[in-house]
Amino acid sequence: MSDDSMSDDVMSDDVMSDEAILQRVKSLVDEEHAMRESGEALDPQRVERLEVMLDQCWDLLRQRRAHREFKDADVPDASVRDADLVEHYQQ
């Protein structure tokens, strides 16, 4: 399993609940904070992977909420998007 994307690191074809995704966000944030507070040299590649996975989590949650609000459809239409896509969104 690769750390390069949430789809490899967290998601499978199984649908996770919003609560499970939020728990994954908390875990990623905790890991990032622990790395930064440790006083040790940061691994820039790991920090970047954490940031990408966080972006993918938030994107998936936004997709799900939009599907529920505007499509009145089930959540399974939402999926983890490629890291290149979520990293190039303009906010």
C-alpha positions, 0 to 999 in steps of 0.5 A: 500500500502506498502513502501517495494518495488517500485512495491507496492509503485509506480508501478501498471500494468499500464506502466509508462513513463521513465519521470515518473520514473525519477520524482519518482527518484527525489522525493525519492532522495529529501525525503532522502536528507530532512531526512538527513538534518533535524538533526533528528534521521534517521529511518533506515528502511525508509532509506533502503526502499528509497534505495531499491525503488531507485535501483528498479527505476534505474533497470527498466530504465536500462531494458527499455533502453536495450529492446529498444536498443537490442530487438527493442521491446516495453517497456512493456517487462520491469518490476519492479524486486523484491527488493531482486534481485536488492539489490544483483546485483554486480556492 
